[in-house]
């Protein structure tokens, strides 16, 4: 287990619900084709990503999620400009386009994502990669994140260090918060959850353990009535926490919104 990116105990066999409402196979195939096409378009346009306005990027990210058959409910508003560290719990590959729809940003991710089919080329141009097996590279990674933040850019990180099924969660690792402290920028916590229309949690979108990307994508496009909950919590201003430990704890605090509390409580019921 890496001290920088720990491995979650969640596995498909132990954590993913074996049953749930499903859509017709032809519709699922159409959804899969639409998602693949949209990701391919993103790969083709990725060389120009640095010059693309935020609006089209947000639209593209939202469209990927909707093409997969997932409805999105968003509460809160993200900081629209300036250096910003967005941090969120990590459940699914869907988390990435959902957060890109909140605010386009550089993604902090494990180096293995470079090898993902189709999505890999996009990630390579918009991602700060972490080598899970080289803890000595951590200070350099933190320094690169801080440089992006100082330059007025946004960075998205999943401080739990791995995907979890949604019924369980990990603690936020502290290292990435040092970059926000060094750069003097706010931290914007985002809380993600997945359920089904009409109430109740769903683990169908989870991408955990030895699960393959293709299997996870098919599970999503085959499901019926999936809903993604995106809660954008108030940004934590710079210079309000003395160290990365207290900043990480503040970013991980649960929401106090009653409706979202009930939704996320269902994830661990």
Secondary structure, DSSP 8 states (H G I E B T S, - for coil): --SSS---S--HHHHS-S---B--HHHHHHHHHHHHHHHHHHHHHGGGGGGS-HHHHHHHHHHHHHHTT-EEEEES----SSSEEEEE----THHHHHHHHH---EEEEEGGGGGSTTHHHHHHHHEEEE-TT-GGGHHHHHHHHHHHHHTT-EEEE-TTSS---SSS-----SHHHHHHHHHT-EEEEEEEEEEETTS-B--TT---TT--HHHHHHHHHHBSSEEEEEEE---B-TTSSSSHHHHHHHHH-----HHHHHHHHHHT-
